[in-house]
């Protein structure tokens, strides 16, 4: 695609909802927008009522209420409020990175019919390593925010595209240019990100109870450079007793662009299992 053929950025909105069937909630990672799940929608919407919000404090999403300090718990509270507003007590949940951490918190509160976690944040053995990872995310995010006014020019340069995406995905060329432009624009309109990054490393996710009435599948990308399995996946597995682990080849930290059909299949297998067992 040449420079003059670059599609306009996607509209930053608070929610996408489509499809038919049992409700399936999809939660994106820190600094993201709901469009991160777009590649999976054609596979999921024939089977589910798919609900994809942009998290509070992120570009296009609602803001946290005045006086509420940014935290995982505050974001989970806000999602619960939205579920209540929709009249949904329990939903299937799939979450990536921070969205996975939120999925765990919602499951702990009794809101999950099934839970699929794609490289979820929230567990570590070394405080220094998670602090270092947080600094890396903050640096990358703030760097993009400074150049958000040049998003279209940056997305047109192959080397810059690779530099901006190589930590997130295994195959940067699979990310549509308009999606990259949208993400760059979003960095300048996500006020919750920096305050969140200051507190995320202070307390890891609490373990889920071993006795659960919903299936849990943990999926970790082989090429995850943000949260490598060795340092973050193993401690997460310890907090999910009885969870099924799948190491997914050929994908990075955000696997929805690397292999959308396979990721959707891994989600549908779990939602089907949960439905079949009542």
VMD Tcl script that draws the C-alpha trace (Angstrom):
set ca {
  {0.00 0.00 0.00}
  {1.50 3.33 -1.02}
  {1.52 6.54 0.97}
  {-1.58 7.90 -0.74}
  {-3.49 4.65 -0.14}
  {-3.18 4.73 3.66}
  {-6.63 4.29 5.16}
  {-7.78 6.81 7.78}
  {-7.37 5.85 11.44}
  {-10.19 3.96 13.07}
  {-12.71 5.85 15.16}
  {-11.90 5.80 18.88}
  {-15.14 4.65 20.49}
  {-16.09 3.24 23.88}
  {-17.61 -0.08 22.83}
  {-18.15 -2.59 20.08}
  {-20.93 -5.14 20.40}
  {-22.05 -7.62 17.78}
  {-23.03 -11.21 17.12}
  {-25.47 -13.65 18.63}
  {-25.24 -16.22 21.41}
  {-24.01 -16.28 24.97}
  {-22.21 -13.05 25.93}
  {-18.43 -13.00 25.53}
  {-16.45 -10.11 27.05}
  {-13.08 -9.24 25.46}
  {-10.60 -7.07 27.42}
  {-7.56 -5.40 25.86}
  {-4.19 -4.50 27.36}
  {-2.84 -1.30 28.84}
  {-2.72 1.60 26.42}
  {-4.90 -0.26 23.92}
  {-8.37 0.22 22.49}
  {-11.12 -2.26 21.71}
  {-9.95 -2.51 18.09}
  {-7.12 -4.78 19.24}
  {-9.70 -7.59 19.07}
  {-10.95 -6.70 15.58}
  {-9.18 -9.59 13.80}
  {-11.11 -12.11 15.94}
  {-14.59 -10.67 15.49}
  {-15.44 -12.53 12.24}
  {-14.64 -15.81 14.01}
  {-16.37 -15.08 17.32}
  {-19.52 -13.18 16.41}
  {-21.24 -16.12 14.66}
  {-21.12 -17.92 18.03}
  {-21.41 -15.20 20.69}
  {-22.83 -11.84 21.62}
  {-19.38 -10.25 21.65}
  {-18.87 -7.26 23.96}
  {-15.60 -5.37 23.44}
  {-15.15 -2.23 25.55}
  {-12.35 0.26 25.53}
  {-11.17 0.28 29.14}
  {-11.88 3.30 31.32}
  {-9.28 6.02 31.00}
  {-8.18 4.82 27.56}
  {-8.70 6.66 24.29}
  {-12.37 6.72 23.35}
  {-13.43 4.98 26.57}
  {-15.21 6.48 29.56}
  {-13.25 8.07 32.38}
  {-13.10 6.79 35.93}
  {-15.37 8.65 38.32}
  {-13.93 11.73 40.01}
  {-11.84 10.86 43.04}
  {-11.22 7.24 41.98}
  {-7.52 6.42 41.91}
  {-6.39 4.34 38.89}
  {-5.89 0.68 39.79}
  {-6.77 -2.80 38.61}
  {-9.53 -2.93 41.20}
  {-10.98 0.39 40.04}
  {-11.04 -0.81 36.42}
  {-12.68 -4.08 37.47}
  {-15.30 -2.10 39.42}
  {-16.03 -0.03 36.32}
  {-16.44 -3.13 34.12}
  {-18.75 -4.70 36.69}
  {-20.89 -1.59 36.65}
  {-21.17 -1.84 32.87}
  {-22.10 -5.52 33.05}
  {-24.79 -4.68 35.59}
  {-26.08 -1.92 33.32}
  {-26.35 -4.47 30.49}
  {-28.15 -6.90 32.77}
  {-25.39 -9.51 32.54}
  {-24.53 -11.45 35.68}
  {-22.00 -13.89 34.21}
  {-20.22 -13.83 30.86}
  {-17.48 -15.70 29.08}
  {-14.28 -13.65 29.41}
  {-11.10 -13.45 27.35}
  {-8.40 -10.95 28.27}
  {-4.96 -10.02 26.99}
  {-2.19 -8.59 29.20}
  {-3.85 -6.10 31.60}
  {-7.16 -7.36 30.25}
  {-6.24 -10.84 31.46}
  {-5.54 -9.51 34.94}
  {-8.95 -7.82 34.90}
  {-10.51 -11.08 33.73}
  {-9.08 -12.86 36.76}
  {-10.47 -10.20 39.08}
  {-13.91 -10.43 37.48}
  {-13.83 -14.22 37.75}
  {-12.99 -13.92 41.45}
  {-16.13 -11.80 41.83}
  {-18.30 -14.51 40.28}
  {-18.75 -12.88 36.85}
  {-17.11 -15.57 34.66}
  {-18.73 -18.47 32.83}
  {-15.33 -19.27 31.34}
  {-11.93 -17.57 31.34}
  {-9.27 -17.45 28.62}
  {-6.12 -15.51 29.47}
  {-3.70 -14.41 26.75}
  {-0.33 -13.53 28.32}
  {-2.06 -11.94 31.32}
  {-0.22 -9.43 33.46}
  {-0.24 -9.64 37.25}
  {2.26 -12.29 38.37}
  {6.02 -12.27 38.84}
  {8.75 -13.74 41.01}
  {11.12 -10.77 40.87}
  {9.94 -7.26 41.86}
  {12.91 -5.85 39.97}
  {11.89 -7.61 36.75}
  {8.29 -6.39 36.84}
  {9.49 -2.88 37.65}
  {11.84 -3.04 34.66}
  {9.01 -4.29 32.45}
  {6.78 -1.43 33.63}
  {9.48 1.10 32.84}
  {9.85 -0.36 29.35}
  {6.12 -0.10 28.69}
  {6.02 3.45 30.03}
  {8.98 4.52 27.88}
  {7.46 3.04 24.72}
  {4.06 4.56 25.43}
  {5.33 8.04 26.24}
  {7.61 8.00 23.17}
  {4.67 7.25 20.90}
  {2.53 9.89 22.61}
  {5.13 12.57 21.82}
  {4.96 11.73 18.12}
  {1.21 11.05 17.83}
  {0.87 14.07 15.52}
  {3.12 12.24 13.04}
  {1.30 8.90 13.23}
  {0.60 8.62 9.49}
  {4.21 9.34 8.53}
  {5.58 6.87 11.06}
  {3.22 4.10 9.91}
  {4.42 4.52 6.32}
  {8.06 3.74 7.18}
  {8.74 -0.03 7.30}
  {11.60 0.27 9.76}
  {9.59 2.46 12.12}
  {6.61 0.09 11.86}
  {8.87 -2.78 12.86}
  {10.39 -0.81 15.76}
  {6.98 0.14 17.13}
  {5.43 -3.32 16.83}
  {8.22 -5.88 17.26}
  {7.80 -6.16 21.03}
  {4.04 -6.54 20.77}
  {3.60 -9.00 17.90}
  {5.70 -11.65 16.20}
  {4.67 -10.52 12.69}
  {4.49 -6.70 12.49}
  {3.53 -6.79 8.81}
  {0.19 -8.38 9.77}
  {-0.93 -5.29 11.68}
  {-2.91 -3.04 9.31}
  {-1.43 0.41 8.95}
  {-4.70 2.08 9.96}
  {-4.62 0.05 13.19}
  {-1.09 1.23 13.95}
  {-2.07 4.84 13.22}
  {-5.08 4.46 15.52}
  {-2.91 3.03 18.29}
  {-0.39 5.87 17.98}
  {-3.18 8.45 18.14}
  {-4.64 6.66 21.17}
  {-1.43 7.05 23.18}
  {-2.05 10.77 23.38}
  {-5.55 10.30 24.80}
  {-5.14 7.64 27.49}
  {-4.58 9.54 30.74}
  {-4.85 6.45 32.95}
  {-1.78 4.69 31.57}
  {1.03 6.47 33.39}
  {-0.73 6.49 36.80}
  {-1.50 2.78 36.36}
  {2.10 1.93 35.52}
  {3.18 3.56 38.78}
  {1.12 1.13 40.87}
  {0.77 -2.12 38.89}
  {4.05 -3.54 40.20}
  {3.18 -2.92 43.86}
  {0.88 -5.91 44.33}
  {0.52 -9.07 42.21}
  {-2.77 -10.70 41.37}
  {-4.28 -12.87 44.09}
  {-4.64 -16.60 43.25}
  {-7.97 -17.92 42.06}
  {-9.60 -20.59 44.24}
  {-8.83 -24.17 43.26}
  {-12.53 -25.06 43.37}
  {-14.22 -23.28 40.48}
  {-17.33 -23.80 38.39}
  {-15.78 -22.38 35.20}
  {-12.87 -23.54 32.99}
  {-9.64 -21.52 32.82}
  {-7.21 -21.65 29.92}
  {-3.86 -19.83 30.01}
  {-2.34 -19.10 26.59}
  {1.20 -17.74 26.32}
  {2.88 -16.64 23.11}
  {6.17 -18.28 22.20}
  {7.59 -14.90 21.15}
  {6.22 -12.77 23.98}
  {8.88 -10.09 24.51}
  {6.84 -7.96 26.90}
  {6.06 -10.64 29.50}
  {8.23 -13.69 28.68}
  {6.77 -16.93 29.99}
  {9.90 -17.84 31.94}
  {9.57 -14.79 34.18}
  {5.85 -14.05 34.12}
  {3.99 -17.09 32.82}
  {5.32 -19.58 35.37}
  {4.34 -17.45 38.39}
  {0.95 -16.80 36.81}
  {0.33 -20.52 36.43}
  {0.98 -20.92 40.17}
  {-1.90 -18.51 40.82}
  {-4.32 -20.44 38.61}
  {-4.55 -23.91 40.17}
  {-5.92 -26.45 37.72}
  {-5.73 -24.12 34.72}
  {-4.94 -25.52 31.30}
  {-1.73 -24.15 29.78}
  {-1.12 -23.74 26.05}
  {2.18 -22.40 24.71}
  {1.23 -20.90 21.36}
  {3.87 -20.93 18.64}
  {4.43 -18.10 16.21}
  {2.76 -15.32 18.20}
  {3.85 -12.48 20.44}
  {2.40 -10.65 23.42}
  {-0.67 -9.50 21.46}
  {-1.51 -12.68 19.53}
  {-4.76 -11.45 18.00}
  {-2.95 -10.03 14.97}
  {-0.39 -12.81 14.61}
  {-2.88 -15.68 14.29}
  {-6.51 -14.57 14.77}
  {-8.08 -17.83 13.59}
  {-6.11 -19.93 16.06}
  {-6.65 -17.55 18.96}
  {-10.39 -17.46 18.25}
  {-10.41 -21.26 18.11}
  {-8.74 -21.47 21.52}
  {-11.41 -19.18 22.97}
  {-14.33 -21.00 21.35}
  {-13.11 -24.37 22.58}
  {-13.37 -23.12 26.15}
  {-16.71 -21.34 25.76}
  {-18.15 -24.46 24.09}
  {-16.88 -26.60 26.95}
  {-18.41 -24.29 29.53}
  {-21.75 -24.29 27.71}
  {-21.77 -28.07 27.34}
  {-21.19 -28.58 31.07}
  {-23.87 -26.10 32.04}
}
mol new
graphics top color blue
foreach p $ca { graphics top sphere $p radius 0.5 }
foreach p [lrange $ca 0 end-1] q [lrange $ca 1 end] { graphics top cylinder $p $q radius 0.2 }
display resetview
